[in-house]
Amino acid sequence: MTFGTKGFLAGISVVAMLTAGTLGVSANDSLIKAQSDSNQWAVAGHDYGNTRFSPLKQINTENAGKLTLAYSFSLASLRSNESSPIVVGNTLYVSSSWGPKYVYALDAATGARKWTWEPEIPDDVLQYACCDVNNRGVSYADGKIFVGRLDGKLTALDAATGKSLWTAKVVDYKQGSVITSPPLVVRDKVITGFGGGEYGVRGSLQAFDINTGKQLWQMFTVPSPDEPGGDSWKGDSAQHGGGAAWLVGSYDPKTDTVYWGTSNPGPWNTGVRSTGDGNFGKLTNLYTASTLALDPNTGKIKWHIQTTPADAWDYDGVNEAVLADLKIGGSTVPALMKADRNGYFFVANRETGKVLSAEKYVFSNWAKKWDVNTMRAEEDPDKRPGPNHPAKDICPNLIGGKNWQPMSFNPQTGLVYIPSNNVCMDWSVSDVAYKRGVFYLGAEFPTKEGPGGFLGELVAWDPVAQKKVWSIKEDLPFNGGTLTTAGGLVFAGNIHGDFRAIDAKSGKVLWSKNLGSGIGAGPVTYSVDGKQYVAIVVGRTAALPAFLGEIGKKMTAAAPEGGSLFVFSVQ
């Protein structure tokens, strides 16, 4: 379904802008207080809705060209630094890669170090981390910092001192399950998932008591045969079915609902877990490659949207759900937006789970369209690989139309800013047997360039009209996440290390600075003592290029590895 462009303007994020009094009924009071202060950046996505929109506007389209370095800070850790800092009060908290190797608390205005926490991370975590030793940040609530770890643990730190308060075991990392993304705090619960879809783990989300670290519930994202959806798996394949919830969650206090995406099913050879072709019927492999709406009190699934049933292309459904109110057809709709790996941009009613629209935001040919009535894609059978049926020139590639790098939504422009990829692939499957802690794939996937002479693109997307408004093409994929502000700006970096301030309406680059290493992380902005700052972590990905052949070699050559925090302001 496509909506007309005239008169339909996106509204302000309901999650970001509801009053603290209303939110406090169903959310964590300390976190709501921190989120309601526009000077802070207290949650991974700035607010529970993951909008990554800041109302700060001291830095704007008029003065962005005058941005200068306020300070920099070495993270003392190379390789795949992907953390978005959080800022609470006048303290900035940032984590490094490798475990994290370190978590730092800094004076947000000067970069002076307040404390450093260094966990004991086993030396062998790299072999169990599918796609690098990254850590994407920490979470805050009730005077505590919460850190997910590559060794499958969750730790709570005293935000003032860095002292460890408790550590809970979430999962055995030696099965191929690592934690790379910050948890979500709702009331007295810290909710986290973990990775491992490529290792044949059985995904789950778990909630822990904010004060003690005691596990309060666990919800498996892949059902057993006797559970609802269990008959969507062939034989006993669900026990190694993937569906890991390894990225970030969102939360709507109005309906008390948590939203989380789930990864690809395992193995990549669909003949093991489904029919091996497009006639999969009920063998859709629930709840993989899906968006789940959950009750945060129990973990029970309220509804789901499976965007790629019986996935055959590694089209993870983990990408973040962005929550906002949109004006559609003259009505205000409580919307959930998702730029899926499969190349379709989904808009759904987040209260009911009804999909309102699904349109291609990048070049995508594995399906002709995604039908909102049948909740299925109309696939091109030539593009679905399976046993005795290799497929060629499939777009997008397994890194997706968008990978983990976060998008942002600006309620003033009504646009979403998406770091997208333009990469394709061939795909053939092979026999595979499960072995604990080892890749469980059963596929080969040589990479190809997408059409048009570019491999990445920053896309400004109208989620109501479902169309591209402007874009900046990049010569390489896997570029950084985005931040957007009331100053009319979008901030984003690329794998060459170019960090930019961009006019949010026109796409004109107003300022650019090369920071010496590739950028994947999403920027943040905050204000201390009346002065606005923009912060970005740099440190090029190291493992991901190995999945991408010659394109991966170009990514590696684009910039050296790094590991630093850079903070800018207008002097």
Order of alpha helices (4+ residues) and beta strands (2+ residues): alpha-alpha-alpha-beta-beta-beta-beta-beta-beta-beta-beta-beta-beta-beta-beta-beta-beta-beta-beta-beta-beta-beta-beta-beta-beta-beta-beta-beta-beta-beta-beta-beta-beta-beta-beta-beta-beta-beta-beta-beta-beta-alpha-beta
